């Protein structure tokens, strides 16, 4: 996978995590879908960690995302963790070089 695609996927994961961290709305979506978003994001974060390692990029944000997916069902903690994960992934990805910059 090229670096630009990886960056795009990381931005998408940051956006989804930020959305899930919106007070009341994020929790309502998670509860109404039977916690399915947590399982989907768990798998998505694992894939991004694998792709990041293969590309020689940092994966800390998505590792935090894996932890968030595990504890995300806890009401206030889940909201905070989703927002922290979104911030960590965003900061990490903003610092990544695109393949065109090389």
Helices and strands as residue ranges (DSSP letters): H 3-20, H 25-32, H 36-55, H 60-71, H 75-94, G 99-101
